[in-house]
Protein backbone atom coordinates (compact mmCIF):
# COMPACT_ATOMS: atom_id res chain seq x y z
CA UNK A 1 0.00 0.00 0.00
CA UNK A 2 1.54 3.31 -1.07
CA UNK A 3 1.91 5.91 1.63
CA UNK A 4 1.14 9.54 0.94
CA UNK A 5 4.31 11.61 0.56
CA UNK A 6 4.16 15.32 1.06
CA UNK A 7 5.38 17.56 -1.73
CA UNK A 8 8.22 20.04 -1.21
CA UNK A 9 7.10 23.49 -0.15
CA UNK A 10 9.97 25.37 -1.74
CA UNK A 11 11.01 25.15 -5.40
CA UNK A 12 14.69 24.97 -4.38
CA UNK A 13 13.93 21.84 -2.36
CA UNK A 14 12.25 20.33 -5.42
CA UNK A 15 15.34 20.99 -7.54
CA UNK A 16 17.50 19.39 -4.84
CA UNK A 17 15.16 16.39 -4.80
CA UNK A 18 15.42 15.94 -8.57
CA UNK A 19 19.21 16.26 -8.44
CA UNK A 20 19.44 13.69 -5.64
CA UNK A 21 16.94 11.28 -7.26
CA UNK A 22 18.51 11.11 -10.73
CA UNK A 23 22.04 11.25 -9.31
CA UNK A 24 21.29 8.14 -7.28
CA UNK A 25 19.35 6.48 -10.09
CA UNK A 26 22.31 6.74 -12.49
CA UNK A 27 24.87 6.19 -9.72
CA UNK A 28 27.07 9.20 -10.24
CA UNK A 29 27.88 12.37 -8.34
CA UNK A 30 28.69 14.85 -11.10
CA UNK A 31 25.09 15.90 -11.53
CA UNK A 32 24.65 19.63 -11.18
CA UNK A 33 22.20 22.48 -11.03
CA UNK A 34 22.38 24.68 -14.10
CA UNK A 35 23.77 28.14 -13.31
CA UNK A 36 22.14 30.30 -10.68
CA UNK A 37 18.82 32.03 -10.17
CA UNK A 38 18.18 34.80 -12.70
CA UNK A 39 20.42 33.40 -15.42
CA UNK A 40 19.15 31.96 -18.70
CA UNK A 41 19.09 28.19 -18.23
CA UNK A 42 17.92 27.06 -21.67
CA UNK A 43 15.05 25.04 -20.23
CA UNK A 44 17.34 22.95 -18.00
CA UNK A 45 17.46 23.19 -14.18
CA UNK A 46 19.56 20.08 -13.50
CA UNK A 47 21.92 18.23 -15.86
CA UNK A 48 24.44 15.39 -15.95
CA UNK A 49 26.39 13.25 -18.38
CA UNK A 50 25.55 9.58 -18.96
CA UNK A 51 27.96 7.19 -20.70
CA UNK A 52 25.01 5.06 -21.80
CA UNK A 53 23.65 8.08 -23.67
CA UNK A 54 27.10 9.24 -24.77
CA UNK A 55 26.03 12.73 -23.82
CA UNK A 56 24.06 14.93 -21.44
CA UNK A 57 20.53 14.69 -20.13
CA UNK A 58 18.62 17.69 -18.75
CA UNK A 59 15.79 17.99 -16.22
CA UNK A 60 13.23 20.77 -16.19
CA UNK A 61 11.85 21.01 -12.61
CA UNK A 62 8.32 22.38 -12.50
CA UNK A 63 6.99 22.96 -9.00
CA UNK A 64 3.25 23.40 -8.67
CA UNK A 65 1.00 24.44 -5.80
CA UNK A 66 1.11 21.52 -3.37
CA UNK A 67 -2.31 22.40 -1.96
CA UNK A 68 -4.15 22.75 -5.26
CA UNK A 69 -5.03 19.31 -6.65
CA UNK A 70 -5.92 20.89 -10.01
CA UNK A 71 -2.51 22.50 -10.51
CA UNK A 72 -0.92 20.97 -13.58
CA UNK A 73 1.55 21.57 -16.36
CA UNK A 74 0.12 23.49 -19.27
CA UNK A 75 0.67 22.80 -22.96
CA UNK A 76 2.09 26.30 -23.32
CA UNK A 77 4.68 25.63 -20.59
CA UNK A 78 5.66 22.33 -22.21
CA UNK A 79 6.15 23.86 -25.64
CA UNK A 80 8.15 26.79 -24.28
CA UNK A 81 10.53 24.61 -22.23
CA UNK A 82 11.10 22.16 -25.11
CA UNK A 83 12.09 25.01 -27.42
CA UNK A 84 14.44 26.46 -24.81
CA UNK A 85 16.08 23.08 -24.20
CA UNK A 86 17.01 22.81 -27.88
CA UNK A 87 19.49 25.66 -27.28
CA UNK A 88 21.34 23.87 -24.47
CA UNK A 89 24.99 23.16 -25.32
CA UNK A 90 26.19 20.60 -26.00
CA UNK A 91 22.90 19.26 -27.40
CA UNK A 92 20.92 17.11 -24.99
CA UNK A 93 20.53 13.39 -25.51
CA UNK A 94 17.47 13.21 -23.23
CA UNK A 95 15.03 15.77 -21.79
CA UNK A 96 13.02 15.10 -18.63
CA UNK A 97 10.05 17.02 -17.29
CA UNK A 98 9.81 16.53 -13.49
CA UNK A 99 6.84 18.15 -11.77
CA UNK A 100 5.07 18.20 -8.44
CA UNK A 101 1.78 18.33 -10.37
CA UNK A 102 -0.33 15.19 -10.10
CA UNK A 103 -0.69 12.81 -13.02
CA UNK A 104 -2.90 14.10 -15.80
CA UNK A 105 -3.90 11.81 -18.69
CA UNK A 106 -4.17 14.67 -21.19
CA UNK A 107 -0.72 16.05 -20.34
CA UNK A 108 0.83 12.59 -20.47
CA UNK A 109 -0.67 12.07 -23.94
CA UNK A 110 0.67 15.41 -25.13
CA UNK A 111 4.18 14.57 -23.85
CA UNK A 112 4.12 11.27 -25.74
CA UNK A 113 3.20 13.08 -28.93
CA UNK A 114 5.94 15.66 -28.43
CA UNK A 115 8.41 12.85 -27.74
CA UNK A 116 7.62 11.19 -31.05
CA UNK A 117 7.81 14.50 -32.87
CA UNK A 118 11.19 15.35 -31.30
CA UNK A 119 12.72 11.96 -32.18
CA UNK A 120 11.57 12.24 -35.82
CA UNK A 121 13.13 15.69 -36.10
CA UNK A 122 16.43 14.34 -34.82
CA UNK A 123 16.20 15.84 -31.35
CA UNK A 124 16.13 14.18 -27.93
CA UNK A 125 13.56 11.87 -26.32
CA UNK A 126 11.16 13.63 -23.93
CA UNK A 127 9.97 11.99 -20.70
CA UNK A 128 7.50 13.17 -18.05
CA UNK A 129 7.65 12.32 -14.32
CA UNK A 130 4.60 13.58 -12.45
CA UNK A 131 4.55 13.59 -8.65
CA UNK A 132 3.25 10.04 -8.33
CA UNK A 133 6.03 8.83 -10.67
CA UNK A 134 8.61 10.64 -8.57
CA UNK A 135 7.23 9.07 -5.38
CA UNK A 136 7.79 5.65 -6.96
CA UNK A 137 11.42 6.53 -7.66
CA UNK A 138 11.93 7.92 -4.14
CA UNK A 139 10.40 4.91 -2.39
CA UNK A 140 12.52 2.52 -4.46
CA UNK A 141 15.73 4.23 -3.31
CA UNK A 142 16.41 4.08 0.45
CA UNK A 143 19.20 6.65 0.21
CA UNK A 144 16.96 9.24 -1.45
CA UNK A 145 13.98 8.33 0.73
CA UNK A 146 15.91 8.81 3.98
CA UNK A 147 17.43 12.04 2.77
CA UNK A 148 14.13 13.53 1.63
CA UNK A 149 11.77 12.30 4.33
CA UNK A 150 14.09 12.64 7.32
CA UNK A 151 15.99 15.77 6.32
CA UNK A 152 14.31 17.99 3.76
CA UNK A 153 10.70 17.62 4.80
CA UNK A 154 11.44 18.28 8.43
CA UNK A 155 14.07 20.95 8.13
CA UNK A 156 12.12 22.95 5.57
CA UNK A 157 8.71 22.74 7.22
CA UNK A 158 9.34 23.53 10.88
CA UNK A 159 7.42 26.58 12.00
CA UNK A 160 5.97 27.09 15.45
CA UNK A 161 3.62 29.88 16.50
CA UNK A 162 2.84 30.66 20.13
CA UNK A 163 -0.28 32.37 21.41
CA UNK A 164 -1.94 32.99 24.76
CA UNK A 165 -5.69 32.45 24.89
CA UNK A 166 -5.89 32.81 21.08
CA UNK A 167 -3.93 36.08 21.14
CA UNK A 168 -0.55 36.71 19.50
CA UNK A 169 0.60 38.87 22.42
CA UNK A 170 3.00 40.97 20.37
CA UNK A 171 4.11 44.55 21.00
CA UNK A 172 1.31 46.01 18.93
CA UNK A 173 -1.43 43.81 20.40
CA UNK A 174 -0.44 42.83 23.93
CA UNK A 175 -2.72 40.54 25.91
CA UNK A 176 -4.77 42.45 28.50
CA UNK A 177 -4.98 41.03 32.01
CA UNK A 178 -7.76 42.34 34.26
CA UNK A 179 -7.29 41.30 37.88
CA UNK A 180 -10.16 42.51 40.04
CA UNK A 181 -9.55 44.52 43.18
CA UNK A 182 -11.54 46.44 45.76
CA UNK A 183 -10.19 49.76 46.94
CA UNK A 184 -11.72 50.10 50.39
CA UNK A 185 -11.42 53.37 52.26
CA UNK A 186 -12.04 53.00 56.00
CA UNK A 187 -12.75 55.98 58.21
CA UNK A 188 -11.85 55.29 61.83
CA UNK A 189 -14.00 57.61 63.95
CA UNK A 190 -13.34 58.52 67.57
CA UNK A 191 -16.03 60.59 69.29
CA UNK A 192 -14.39 63.39 71.24
CA UNK A 193 -17.19 65.79 72.12
CA UNK A 194 -15.13 67.05 75.03
CA UNK A 195 -12.92 68.83 72.54
CA UNK A 196 -15.83 71.16 71.73
CA UNK A 197 -15.67 72.76 75.20
CA UNK A 198 -11.92 72.61 75.75
CA UNK A 199 -9.09 74.46 74.10
CA UNK A 200 -6.41 72.51 75.93
CA UNK A 201 -5.19 70.44 72.98
CA UNK A 202 -5.74 73.20 70.48
CA UNK A 203 -3.21 75.38 72.33
CA UNK A 204 -0.58 72.60 72.28
CA UNK A 205 1.36 71.62 69.20
CA UNK A 206 1.13 67.90 68.56
CA UNK A 207 2.23 67.16 64.99
CA UNK A 208 0.24 64.63 63.00
CA UNK A 209 -2.92 65.14 65.08
CA UNK A 210 -6.00 66.86 63.73
CA UNK A 211 -8.75 68.11 65.98
CA UNK A 212 -12.15 68.43 64.31
CA UNK A 213 -15.12 69.84 66.15
CA UNK A 214 -17.02 66.64 66.85
CA UNK A 215 -14.91 63.69 65.74
CA UNK A 216 -11.45 62.51 64.74
CA UNK A 217 -11.30 60.68 61.39
CA UNK A 218 -8.29 58.65 60.29
CA UNK A 219 -8.69 57.22 56.80
CA UNK A 220 -6.78 54.28 55.34
CA UNK A 221 -7.14 52.72 51.88
CA UNK A 222 -6.80 48.99 51.36
CA UNK A 223 -6.65 47.51 47.87
CA UNK A 224 -7.33 43.77 47.94
CA UNK A 225 -8.37 41.08 45.50
CA UNK A 226 -12.04 40.20 45.16
CA UNK A 227 -13.18 36.61 45.51
CA UNK A 228 -14.15 34.75 42.36
CA UNK A 229 -16.09 31.52 42.05
CA UNK A 230 -13.09 29.32 42.80
CA UNK A 231 -10.25 31.68 43.65
CA UNK A 232 -9.35 35.23 44.41
CA UNK A 233 -9.29 37.26 41.28
CA UNK A 234 -5.71 38.40 41.64
CA UNK A 235 -5.22 35.08 39.79
CA UNK A 236 -5.51 35.38 36.01
CA UNK A 237 -5.89 32.11 34.12
CA UNK A 238 -4.20 31.57 30.76
CA UNK A 239 -3.20 28.81 28.34
CA UNK A 240 -0.16 28.73 26.09
CA UNK A 241 -1.09 27.53 22.60
CA UNK A 242 1.54 26.03 20.32
CA UNK A 243 0.43 25.80 16.70
CA UNK A 244 2.41 23.90 14.09
CA UNK A 245 2.50 26.22 11.10
CA UNK A 246 4.73 23.86 9.12
CA UNK A 247 3.90 20.53 7.61
CA UNK A 248 6.05 18.17 9.67
CA UNK A 249 5.33 16.68 13.07
CA UNK A 250 7.17 17.46 16.30
CA UNK A 251 7.87 14.77 18.89
CA UNK A 252 9.43 14.73 22.37
CA UNK A 253 8.56 18.39 22.70
CA UNK A 254 9.73 20.57 25.58
CA UNK A 255 8.57 24.10 26.27
CA UNK A 256 8.78 26.67 28.98
CA UNK A 257 7.90 30.23 29.96
CA UNK A 258 9.84 32.68 32.10
CA UNK A 259 8.95 36.00 33.72
CA UNK A 260 11.57 38.41 35.02
CA UNK A 261 12.55 38.22 38.67
CA UNK A 262 11.84 41.90 39.25
CA UNK A 263 8.23 41.63 38.03
CA UNK A 264 5.85 41.62 40.97
CA UNK A 265 3.89 38.51 40.00
CA UNK A 266 4.32 34.74 39.84
CA UNK A 267 3.16 31.75 37.80
CA UNK A 268 1.12 28.88 39.19
CA UNK A 269 -0.09 25.78 37.41
CA UNK A 270 -3.28 23.87 38.12
CA UNK A 271 -3.49 20.41 39.62
CA UNK A 272 -6.82 18.62 39.72
CA UNK A 273 -7.06 16.11 42.54
CA UNK A 274 -10.51 16.15 44.00
CA UNK A 275 -10.64 19.87 43.39
CA UNK A 276 -8.51 22.76 42.24
CA UNK A 277 -5.14 23.18 43.87
CA UNK A 278 -1.89 24.75 42.81
CA UNK A 279 1.67 23.70 42.28
CA UNK A 280 4.64 25.75 43.42
CA UNK A 281 4.85 29.48 42.91
CA UNK A 282 7.51 30.12 40.30
CA UNK A 283 9.02 32.57 37.84
CA UNK A 284 9.75 29.73 35.40
CA UNK A 285 7.39 27.03 34.21
CA UNK A 286 8.25 24.13 31.90
CA UNK A 287 6.48 21.04 30.63
CA UNK A 288 6.55 18.58 27.75
CA UNK A 289 4.25 16.66 25.44
CA UNK A 290 4.83 13.69 23.20
CA UNK A 291 3.79 14.89 19.76
CA UNK A 292 2.51 17.95 17.92
CA UNK A 293 1.02 17.31 14.49
CA UNK A 294 -0.65 19.98 12.40
CA UNK A 295 -3.03 21.99 14.52
CA UNK A 296 -2.83 23.42 18.04
CA UNK A 297 -1.67 21.94 21.32
CA UNK A 298 -2.50 23.71 24.57
CA UNK A 299 -0.56 23.80 27.81
CA UNK A 300 -2.08 23.06 31.17
CA UNK A 301 -4.06 25.89 32.68
CA UNK A 302 -1.59 28.36 34.13
CA UNK A 303 -2.20 31.32 36.38
CA UNK A 304 -0.55 34.65 36.93
CA UNK A 305 -0.72 35.50 40.62
CA UNK A 306 -0.66 39.19 41.35
CA UNK A 307 -0.21 40.36 44.96
CA UNK A 308 -3.37 40.17 47.07
CA UNK A 309 -3.01 43.68 48.44
CA UNK A 310 -1.42 46.97 47.38
CA UNK A 311 -0.75 50.13 49.37
CA UNK A 312 -1.16 52.35 46.34
CA UNK A 313 -2.54 52.15 42.83
CA UNK A 314 0.87 53.08 41.44
CA UNK A 315 2.31 49.87 42.87
CA UNK A 316 0.27 47.70 40.49
CA UNK A 317 2.35 46.31 37.63
CA UNK A 318 1.26 47.96 34.37
CA UNK A 319 3.02 45.76 31.78
CA UNK A 320 5.49 42.89 31.54
CA UNK A 321 7.06 40.41 29.10
CA UNK A 322 6.95 36.62 29.31
CA UNK A 323 9.70 34.73 27.47
CA UNK A 324 8.98 31.33 25.85
CA UNK A 325 11.10 28.55 24.36
CA UNK A 326 10.37 25.34 22.46
CA UNK A 327 12.47 22.32 21.41
CA UNK A 328 11.70 18.91 19.92
CA UNK A 329 13.49 15.77 18.76
CA UNK A 330 13.38 16.90 15.13
CA UNK A 331 14.06 20.55 15.84
CA UNK A 332 16.96 20.61 18.28
CA UNK A 333 17.70 24.30 17.73
CA UNK A 334 15.67 26.16 20.33
CA UNK A 335 12.80 28.33 19.12
CA UNK A 336 12.16 31.26 21.43
CA UNK A 337 10.27 34.50 21.60
CA UNK A 338 8.45 37.00 23.78
CA UNK A 339 4.82 37.49 24.76
CA UNK A 340 3.66 40.95 25.77
CA UNK A 341 1.10 41.70 28.47
CA UNK A 342 -0.59 44.78 29.84
CA UNK A 343 -2.33 44.94 33.20
CA UNK A 344 -5.53 46.93 33.46
CA UNK A 345 -7.02 46.11 36.87
CA UNK A 346 -10.73 46.52 37.47
CA UNK A 347 -11.09 48.59 40.65
CA UNK A 348 -14.27 48.85 42.70
CA UNK A 349 -14.19 51.59 45.34
CA UNK A 350 -16.00 51.22 48.67
CA UNK A 351 -16.15 53.32 51.82
CA UNK A 352 -16.63 52.24 55.42
CA UNK A 353 -16.85 54.11 58.73
CA UNK A 354 -15.76 52.41 61.95
CA UNK A 355 -16.19 53.64 65.53
CA UNK A 356 -12.76 52.80 66.87
CA UNK A 357 -12.74 52.10 70.62
CA UNK A 358 -8.96 51.73 70.74
CA UNK A 359 -8.46 55.07 69.04
CA UNK A 360 -10.86 56.64 71.55
CA UNK A 361 -8.84 55.19 74.43
CA UNK A 362 -5.54 56.48 73.03
CA UNK A 363 -6.80 60.00 72.54
CA UNK A 364 -8.48 60.08 75.96
CA UNK A 365 -5.07 59.28 77.40
CA UNK A 366 -3.52 62.12 75.39
CA UNK A 367 -6.20 64.48 76.65
CA UNK A 368 -5.56 63.44 80.27
CA UNK A 369 -1.79 63.97 79.93
CA UNK A 370 -2.31 67.34 78.30
CA UNK A 371 -4.64 68.56 81.06
CA UNK A 372 -2.17 67.33 83.69
CA UNK A 373 0.62 69.16 81.92
CA UNK A 374 -1.46 72.37 81.91
CA UNK A 375 -2.22 72.15 85.62
CA UNK A 376 1.43 71.64 86.48
CA UNK A 377 2.29 74.76 84.52
C-alpha positions as CSV (number, residue, x, y, z in Angstrom):
1,X,0.0,0.0,0.0
2,X,1.5,3.3,-1.1
3,X,1.9,5.9,1.6
4,X,1.1,9.5,0.9
5,X,4.3,11.6,0.6
6,X,4.2,15.3,1.1
7,X,5.4,17.6,-1.7
8,X,8.2,20.0,-1.2
9,X,7.1,23.5,-0.1
10,X,10.0,25.4,-1.7
11,X,11.0,25.1,-5.4
12,X,14.7,25.0,-4.4
13,X,13.9,21.8,-2.4
14,X,12.2,20.3,-5.4
15,X,15.3,21.0,-7.5
16,X,17.5,19.4,-4.8
17,X,15.2,16.4,-4.8
18,X,15.4,15.9,-8.6
19,X,19.2,16.3,-8.4
20,X,19.4,13.7,-5.6
21,X,16.9,11.3,-7.3
22,X,18.5,11.1,-10.7
23,X,22.0,11.3,-9.3
24,X,21.3,8.1,-7.3
25,X,19.3,6.5,-10.1
26,X,22.3,6.7,-12.5
27,X,24.9,6.2,-9.7
28,X,27.1,9.2,-10.2
29,X,27.9,12.4,-8.3
30,X,28.7,14.8,-11.1
31,X,25.1,15.9,-11.5
32,X,24.6,19.6,-11.2
33,X,22.2,22.5,-11.0
34,X,22.4,24.7,-14.1
35,X,23.8,28.1,-13.3
36,X,22.1,30.3,-10.7
37,X,18.8,32.0,-10.2
38,X,18.2,34.8,-12.7
39,X,20.4,33.4,-15.4
40,X,19.1,32.0,-18.7
41,X,19.1,28.2,-18.2
42,X,17.9,27.1,-21.7
43,X,15.1,25.0,-20.2
44,X,17.3,22.9,-18.0
45,X,17.5,23.2,-14.2
46,X,19.6,20.1,-13.5
47,X,21.9,18.2,-15.9
48,X,24.4,15.4,-15.9
49,X,26.4,13.2,-18.4
50,X,25.6,9.6,-19.0
51,X,28.0,7.2,-20.7
52,X,25.0,5.1,-21.8
53,X,23.7,8.1,-23.7
54,X,27.1,9.2,-24.8
55,X,26.0,12.7,-23.8
56,X,24.1,14.9,-21.4
57,X,20.5,14.7,-20.1
58,X,18.6,17.7,-18.7
59,X,15.8,18.0,-16.2
60,X,13.2,20.8,-16.2
61,X,11.9,21.0,-12.6
62,X,8.3,22.4,-12.5
63,X,7.0,23.0,-9.0
64,X,3.2,23.4,-8.7
65,X,1.0,24.4,-5.8
66,X,1.1,21.5,-3.4
67,X,-2.3,22.4,-2.0
68,X,-4.2,22.8,-5.3
69,X,-5.0,19.3,-6.6
70,X,-5.9,20.9,-10.0
71,X,-2.5,22.5,-10.5
72,X,-0.9,21.0,-13.6
73,X,1.6,21.6,-16.4
74,X,0.1,23.5,-19.3
75,X,0.7,22.8,-23.0
76,X,2.1,26.3,-23.3
77,X,4.7,25.6,-20.6
78,X,5.7,22.3,-22.2
79,X,6.1,23.9,-25.6
80,X,8.2,26.8,-24.3
81,X,10.5,24.6,-22.2
82,X,11.1,22.2,-25.1
83,X,12.1,25.0,-27.4
84,X,14.4,26.5,-24.8
85,X,16.1,23.1,-24.2
86,X,17.0,22.8,-27.9
87,X,19.5,25.7,-27.3
88,X,21.3,23.9,-24.5
89,X,25.0,23.2,-25.3
90,X,26.2,20.6,-26.0
91,X,22.9,19.3,-27.4
92,X,20.9,17.1,-25.0
93,X,20.5,13.4,-25.5
94,X,17.5,13.2,-23.2
95,X,15.0,15.8,-21.8
96,X,13.0,15.1,-18.6
97,X,10.0,17.0,-17.3
98,X,9.8,16.5,-13.5
99,X,6.8,18.1,-11.8
100,X,5.1,18.2,-8.4
101,X,1.8,18.3,-10.4
102,X,-0.3,15.2,-10.1
103,X,-0.7,12.8,-13.0
104,X,-2.9,14.1,-15.8
105,X,-3.9,11.8,-18.7
106,X,-4.2,14.7,-21.2
107,X,-0.7,16.1,-20.3
108,X,0.8,12.6,-20.5
109,X,-0.7,12.1,-23.9
110,X,0.7,15.4,-25.1
111,X,4.2,14.6,-23.9
112,X,4.1,11.3,-25.7
113,X,3.2,13.1,-28.9
114,X,5.9,15.7,-28.4
115,X,8.4,12.8,-27.7
116,X,7.6,11.2,-31.1
117,X,7.8,14.5,-32.9
118,X,11.2,15.4,-31.3
119,X,12.7,12.0,-32.2
120,X,11.6,12.2,-35.8
121,X,13.1,15.7,-36.1
122,X,16.4,14.3,-34.8
123,X,16.2,15.8,-31.3
124,X,16.1,14.2,-27.9
125,X,13.6,11.9,-26.3
126,X,11.2,13.6,-23.9
127,X,10.0,12.0,-20.7
128,X,7.5,13.2,-18.0
129,X,7.6,12.3,-14.3
130,X,4.6,13.6,-12.5
131,X,4.5,13.6,-8.7
132,X,3.2,10.0,-8.3
133,X,6.0,8.8,-10.7
134,X,8.6,10.6,-8.6
135,X,7.2,9.1,-5.4
136,X,7.8,5.6,-7.0
137,X,11.4,6.5,-7.7
138,X,11.9,7.9,-4.1
139,X,10.4,4.9,-2.4
140,X,12.5,2.5,-4.5
141,X,15.7,4.2,-3.3
142,X,16.4,4.1,0.4
143,X,19.2,6.7,0.2
144,X,17.0,9.2,-1.4
145,X,14.0,8.3,0.7
146,X,15.9,8.8,4.0
147,X,17.4,12.0,2.8
148,X,14.1,13.5,1.6
149,X,11.8,12.3,4.3
150,X,14.1,12.6,7.3
151,X,16.0,15.8,6.3
152,X,14.3,18.0,3.8
153,X,10.7,17.6,4.8
154,X,11.4,18.3,8.4
155,X,14.1,20.9,8.1
156,X,12.1,23.0,5.6
157,X,8.7,22.7,7.2
158,X,9.3,23.5,10.9
159,X,7.4,26.6,12.0
160,X,6.0,27.1,15.4
161,X,3.6,29.9,16.5
162,X,2.8,30.7,20.1
163,X,-0.3,32.4,21.4
164,X,-1.9,33.0,24.8
165,X,-5.7,32.4,24.9
166,X,-5.9,32.8,21.1
167,X,-3.9,36.1,21.1
168,X,-0.6,36.7,19.5
169,X,0.6,38.9,22.4
170,X,3.0,41.0,20.4
171,X,4.1,44.6,21.0
172,X,1.3,46.0,18.9
173,X,-1.4,43.8,20.4
174,X,-0.4,42.8,23.9
175,X,-2.7,40.5,25.9
176,X,-4.8,42.5,28.5
177,X,-5.0,41.0,32.0
178,X,-7.8,42.3,34.3
179,X,-7.3,41.3,37.9
180,X,-10.2,42.5,40.0
181,X,-9.6,44.5,43.2
182,X,-11.5,46.4,45.8
183,X,-10.2,49.8,46.9
184,X,-11.7,50.1,50.4
185,X,-11.4,53.4,52.3
186,X,-12.0,53.0,56.0
187,X,-12.7,56.0,58.2
188,X,-11.8,55.3,61.8
189,X,-14.0,57.6,63.9
190,X,-13.3,58.5,67.6
191,X,-16.0,60.6,69.3
192,X,-14.4,63.4,71.2
193,X,-17.2,65.8,72.1
194,X,-15.1,67.0,75.0
195,X,-12.9,68.8,72.5
196,X,-15.8,71.2,71.7
197,X,-15.7,72.8,75.2
198,X,-11.9,72.6,75.7
199,X,-9.1,74.5,74.1
200,X,-6.4,72.5,75.9
201,X,-5.2,70.4,73.0
202,X,-5.7,73.2,70.5
203,X,-3.2,75.4,72.3
204,X,-0.6,72.6,72.3
205,X,1.4,71.6,69.2
206,X,1.1,67.9,68.6
207,X,2.2,67.2,65.0
208,X,0.2,64.6,63.0
209,X,-2.9,65.1,65.1
210,X,-6.0,66.9,63.7
211,X,-8.8,68.1,66.0
212,X,-12.1,68.4,64.3
213,X,-15.1,69.8,66.2
214,X,-17.0,66.6,66.8
215,X,-14.9,63.7,65.7
216,X,-11.4,62.5,64.7
217,X,-11.3,60.7,61.4
218,X,-8.3,58.6,60.3
219,X,-8.7,57.2,56.8
220,X,-6.8,54.3,55.3
221,X,-7.1,52.7,51.9
222,X,-6.8,49.0,51.4
223,X,-6.6,47.5,47.9
224,X,-7.3,43.8,47.9
225,X,-8.4,41.1,45.5
226,X,-12.0,40.2,45.2
227,X,-13.2,36.6,45.5
228,X,-14.2,34.8,42.4
229,X,-16.1,31.5,42.1
230,X,-13.1,29.3,42.8
231,X,-10.2,31.7,43.6
232,X,-9.4,35.2,44.4
233,X,-9.3,37.3,41.3
234,X,-5.7,38.4,41.6
235,X,-5.2,35.1,39.8
236,X,-5.5,35.4,36.0
237,X,-5.9,32.1,34.1
238,X,-4.2,31.6,30.8
239,X,-3.2,28.8,28.3
240,X,-0.2,28.7,26.1
241,X,-1.1,27.5,22.6
242,X,1.5,26.0,20.3
243,X,0.4,25.8,16.7
244,X,2.4,23.9,14.1
245,X,2.5,26.2,11.1
246,X,4.7,23.9,9.1
247,X,3.9,20.5,7.6
248,X,6.1,18.2,9.7
249,X,5.3,16.7,13.1
250,X,7.2,17.5,16.3
251,X,7.9,14.8,18.9
252,X,9.4,14.7,22.4
253,X,8.6,18.4,22.7
254,X,9.7,20.6,25.6
255,X,8.6,24.1,26.3
256,X,8.8,26.7,29.0
257,X,7.9,30.2,30.0
258,X,9.8,32.7,32.1
259,X,8.9,36.0,33.7
260,X,11.6,38.4,35.0
261,X,12.6,38.2,38.7
262,X,11.8,41.9,39.3
263,X,8.2,41.6,38.0
264,X,5.9,41.6,41.0
265,X,3.9,38.5,40.0
266,X,4.3,34.7,39.8
267,X,3.2,31.8,37.8
268,X,1.1,28.9,39.2
269,X,-0.1,25.8,37.4
270,X,-3.3,23.9,38.1
271,X,-3.5,20.4,39.6
272,X,-6.8,18.6,39.7
273,X,-7.1,16.1,42.5
274,X,-10.5,16.1,44.0
275,X,-10.6,19.9,43.4
276,X,-8.5,22.8,42.2
277,X,-5.1,23.2,43.9
278,X,-1.9,24.7,42.8
279,X,1.7,23.7,42.3
280,X,4.6,25.8,43.4
281,X,4.8,29.5,42.9
282,X,7.5,30.1,40.3
283,X,9.0,32.6,37.8
284,X,9.8,29.7,35.4
285,X,7.4,27.0,34.2
286,X,8.3,24.1,31.9
287,X,6.5,21.0,30.6
288,X,6.6,18.6,27.7
289,X,4.2,16.7,25.4
290,X,4.8,13.7,23.2
291,X,3.8,14.9,19.8
292,X,2.5,18.0,17.9
293,X,1.0,17.3,14.5
294,X,-0.6,20.0,12.4
295,X,-3.0,22.0,14.5
296,X,-2.8,23.4,18.0
297,X,-1.7,21.9,21.3
298,X,-2.5,23.7,24.6
299,X,-0.6,23.8,27.8
300,X,-2.1,23.1,31.2
301,X,-4.1,25.9,32.7
302,X,-1.6,28.4,34.1
303,X,-2.2,31.3,36.4
304,X,-0.6,34.7,36.9
305,X,-0.7,35.5,40.6
306,X,-0.7,39.2,41.4
307,X,-0.2,40.4,45.0
308,X,-3.4,40.2,47.1
309,X,-3.0,43.7,48.4
310,X,-1.4,47.0,47.4
311,X,-0.8,50.1,49.4
312,X,-1.2,52.3,46.3
313,X,-2.5,52.1,42.8
314,X,0.9,53.1,41.4
315,X,2.3,49.9,42.9
316,X,0.3,47.7,40.5
317,X,2.3,46.3,37.6
318,X,1.3,48.0,34.4
319,X,3.0,45.8,31.8
320,X,5.5,42.9,31.5
321,X,7.1,40.4,29.1
322,X,6.9,36.6,29.3
323,X,9.7,34.7,27.5
324,X,9.0,31.3,25.8
325,X,11.1,28.6,24.4
326,X,10.4,25.3,22.5
327,X,12.5,22.3,21.4
328,X,11.7,18.9,19.9
329,X,13.5,15.8,18.8
330,X,13.4,16.9,15.1
331,X,14.1,20.5,15.8
332,X,17.0,20.6,18.3
333,X,17.7,24.3,17.7
334,X,15.7,26.2,20.3
335,X,12.8,28.3,19.1
336,X,12.2,31.3,21.4
337,X,10.3,34.5,21.6
338,X,8.5,37.0,23.8
339,X,4.8,37.5,24.8
340,X,3.7,40.9,25.8
341,X,1.1,41.7,28.5
342,X,-0.6,44.8,29.8
343,X,-2.3,44.9,33.2
344,X,-5.5,46.9,33.5
345,X,-7.0,46.1,36.9
346,X,-10.7,46.5,37.5
347,X,-11.1,48.6,40.6
348,X,-14.3,48.8,42.7
349,X,-14.2,51.6,45.3
350,X,-16.0,51.2,48.7
351,X,-16.1,53.3,51.8
352,X,-16.6,52.2,55.4
353,X,-16.8,54.1,58.7
354,X,-15.8,52.4,62.0
355,X,-16.2,53.6,65.5
356,X,-12.8,52.8,66.9
357,X,-12.7,52.1,70.6
358,X,-9.0,51.7,70.7
359,X,-8.5,55.1,69.0
360,X,-10.9,56.6,71.6
361,X,-8.8,55.2,74.4
362,X,-5.5,56.5,73.0
363,X,-6.8,60.0,72.5
364,X,-8.5,60.1,76.0
365,X,-5.1,59.3,77.4
366,X,-3.5,62.1,75.4
367,X,-6.2,64.5,76.6
368,X,-5.6,63.4,80.3
369,X,-1.8,64.0,79.9
370,X,-2.3,67.3,78.3
371,X,-4.6,68.6,81.1
372,X,-2.2,67.3,83.7
373,X,0.6,69.2,81.9
374,X,-1.5,72.4,81.9
375,X,-2.2,72.2,85.6
376,X,1.4,71.6,86.5
377,X,2.3,74.8,84.5
